[in-house]
Amino acid sequence: MEIKPFEKKVWLSSPTMHGEELKYMQEAYDTNWMSTVGANINESERMICEKLGCKGAVALSSGTAALHLAIKLAGEKLYGQPSVGHGVLEGKKVFCSDLTFDATVNPVAYEGGEAVFIDTEYDTWNMSPKALEKAFEIYPDVRLVVIAHLYGTPGKVSEIRQICDRHGALIVEDAAESLGATYDGRQTGTFGDICVISFNGNKIITGSAGGMLLTDSPEDADKIRKWSTQSREDAPWYQHEEMGYNYRMSNVIAGVIRGQIPHLEEHIAQKKAIYYRYREGLKDLPVRMNPFDEKRSEPNFWLSCILIDNDAMCRQVRGEKTVLYETEPGKSCPTEIFETLAKYNAEGRPIWKPMHMQPIYRMHGFITDDGSGRARSNAYIDEGKVPDVGMDIFDRGLCLPSDNKMTADEQDVIIEIIKRCFR
Ligand SMILES: *Cc1c(COP(=O)(O)O)cnc(C)c1O
């Protein structure tokens, strides 16, 4: 069978609109609530609280802004308010997920702190509780842990919570990719002391941009609202006692989000169907799907990914920005599949490159289950040894086209393209 390139690109994950979004945007326009105040903001915050079961949500300009304020707030709780011009985390180490998008960890640096990256476990591709335990042995003074749920799959967050409680550490939970996913029957975004979600254009629901900070503390919610609107004091003039930011969400953006929230479950169902169609369609290949704890968790299936078996990997060498590979019968590699999909007008994406291997974070600590950390990943680069878990998943894994609007027929073609890579 000859496969022709898709006429319309099949995306990794693109916005899926339904109509109500426009209605609420129009309402903002018609009533002239065209700033960072209005019914769309209030209603979106209320709906997210209702859905997730949290007491307070503050709508902000992005998930990154929400993470910045969440990490700053956690820092203030732990170390007090810094003087103007200083970060709240100066001189402090913070344990962070390693296999995640850089927005999870950059705010630690915005506040002058030093991220120490915790290796990943194979069961969920998220922070390894074992490596976190090891990290507290090595750095017993650390009091803040930032965790993410990769690709919509909940990490072992109950275990991580127990470890953090034992060490008196706070958790900032980045649920940007996992909105609607549950662990032990509870929504992600409710396990951390302070939590964050995102409405970026590629997320499971979107405002085109935007994010929220979630907290059960009304005082904390008020503080975040204040910080995000330039920390104006209650005075007739502009009066400032704390550092301020322009991080509040626009009421127009909130209109899009308000229209999207009722469709969250529908998007999850579509993403779930995509995941299981891949799992079935690829079952005879030497690959496995991104795993999750089938007893304890229900992912939102934001992105479907594969991990190629070790012995089915053809040679692939990645430099900092370029990659080479050699095809071999019966074998393939993420690059070959990625490039072949692109040739047919379908968008895959490499697994997020681990933070400890990013040039900007290369001098930062990194802790594996056995405590060997960087020694292990450097030995791997030098001598071809078994890499850390994060780099192994990066080497052998690939995100597949996971757009809700992809049809079953289109997905069948994508499955066939992947099969041919292994011939
Ligand atoms: C998208 C994303 C963010 C950032 O959200 P923005 O709204 O794009 O700023 C943070 N963390 C993770 C894990 C993400 O995927």
The ligand as an ORCA input file, in Angstrom:
! r2SCAN-3c Opt
* xyz 0 1
  C       3.360     23.948     29.515
  C       4.079     23.655     30.767
  C       4.371     24.661     31.687
  C       4.215     26.123     31.404
  O       3.004     26.561     31.133
  P       2.820     27.908     30.245
  O       1.389     28.193     30.428
  O       3.182     27.515     28.849
  O       3.712     28.960     30.797
  C       4.946     24.312     32.877
  N       5.259     23.041     33.154
  C       5.020     22.042     32.284
  C       5.379     20.655     32.686
  C       4.452     22.316     31.055
  O       4.258     21.335     30.183
*
